[in-house]
Amino acid sequence: MNREYNELINAGEDLGKIQSPDGWSGQAAQAAGSRCGELVEALGEWTGDIAAARTAFTATSDAIGGVKNGVTEAEEVAKANNFSIADDGSIADHGVQWTHRRTSGKPSLKSERG
């Protein structure tokens, strides 16, 4: 997209330079010059549209990266707390992980969940 944008900018500049060739006069020269001006204006509008699209694409790309990071972080927090998040967004609780420990000869249970 950047390449095409630059090509349109260059084409508009080139058309602007040849709008009225030296030594050409009359109605045909005026009509050609007028049409060339219209084309330069249209190219200017197109390059404006492309610049706006590039800006929107960049912002969208940045936002997608943020969403991906948020999903990864949510999955890590869920996993650390014995939950899981399915592709459809549903959350499953896998219960508390218990470990058996003996203190003072008596069995006890300690929660692994914080």
MOJOZI-V371220 format. One record per residue. N is the residue number from 0. RES is the residue in three letters. OMEGA is omega as a letter, one per 40 degrees, with the letter a starting at -180 (none if undefined). Layout:
BEGIN
n=N res=RES omega=OMEGA
n=N res=RES omega=OMEGA
END
This chain:
BEGIN
n=0 res=MET omega=i
n=1 res=ASN omega=a
n=2 res=ARG omega=a
n=3 res=GLU omega=i
n=4 res=TYR omega=i
n=5 res=ASN omega=i
n=6 res=GLU omega=i
n=7 res=LEU omega=i
n=8 res=ILE omega=a
n=9 res=ASN omega=i
n=10 res=ALA omega=i
n=11 res=GLY omega=i
n=12 res=GLU omega=a
n=13 res=ASP omega=i
n=14 res=LEU omega=i
n=15 res=GLY omega=a
n=16 res=LYS omega=a
n=17 res=ILE omega=a
n=18 res=GLN omega=a
n=19 res=SER omega=i
n=20 res=PRO omega=i
n=21 res=ASP omega=i
n=22 res=GLY omega=a
n=23 res=TRP omega=a
n=24 res=SER omega=i
n=25 res=GLY omega=a
n=26 res=GLN omega=a
n=27 res=ALA omega=i
n=28 res=ALA omega=i
n=29 res=GLN omega=i
n=30 res=ALA omega=i
n=31 res=ALA omega=i
n=32 res=GLY omega=i
n=33 res=SER omega=i
n=34 res=ARG omega=i
n=35 res=CYS omega=i
n=36 res=GLY omega=i
n=37 res=GLU omega=i
n=38 res=LEU omega=i
n=39 res=VAL omega=i
n=40 res=GLU omega=i
n=41 res=ALA omega=i
n=42 res=LEU omega=i
n=43 res=GLY omega=i
n=44 res=GLU omega=i
n=45 res=TRP omega=i
n=46 res=THR omega=i
n=47 res=GLY omega=i
n=48 res=ASP omega=i
n=49 res=ILE omega=i
n=50 res=ALA omega=i
n=51 res=ALA omega=i
n=52 res=ALA omega=i
n=53 res=ARG omega=i
n=54 res=THR omega=i
n=55 res=ALA omega=i
n=56 res=PHE omega=i
n=57 res=THR omega=i
n=58 res=ALA omega=i
n=59 res=THR omega=i
n=60 res=SER omega=i
n=61 res=ASP omega=a
n=62 res=ALA omega=i
n=63 res=ILE omega=i
n=64 res=GLY omega=i
n=65 res=GLY omega=i
n=66 res=VAL omega=i
n=67 res=LYS omega=i
n=68 res=ASN omega=i
n=69 res=GLY omega=i
n=70 res=VAL omega=i
n=71 res=THR omega=a
n=72 res=GLU omega=i
n=73 res=ALA omega=i
n=74 res=GLU omega=i
n=75 res=GLU omega=i
n=76 res=VAL omega=i
n=77 res=ALA omega=a
n=78 res=LYS omega=a
n=79 res=ALA omega=a
n=80 res=ASN omega=i
n=81 res=ASN omega=i
n=82 res=PHE omega=i
n=83 res=SER omega=i
n=84 res=ILE omega=a
n=85 res=ALA omega=i
n=86 res=ASP omega=i
n=87 res=ASP omega=i
n=88 res=GLY omega=i
n=89 res=SER omega=a
n=90 res=ILE omega=i
n=91 res=ALA omega=i
n=92 res=ASP omega=a
n=93 res=HIS omega=i
n=94 res=GLY omega=a
n=95 res=VAL omega=i
n=96 res=GLN omega=a
n=97 res=TRP omega=i
n=98 res=THR omega=i
n=99 res=HIS omega=i
n=100 res=ARG omega=i
n=101 res=ARG omega=i
n=102 res=THR omega=a
n=103 res=SER omega=i
n=104 res=GLY omega=i
n=105 res=LYS omega=i
n=106 res=PRO omega=i
n=107 res=SER omega=i
n=108 res=LEU omega=i
n=109 res=LYS omega=a
n=110 res=SER omega=i
n=111 res=GLU omega=a
n=112 res=ARG omega=a
n=113 res=GLY omega=none
END
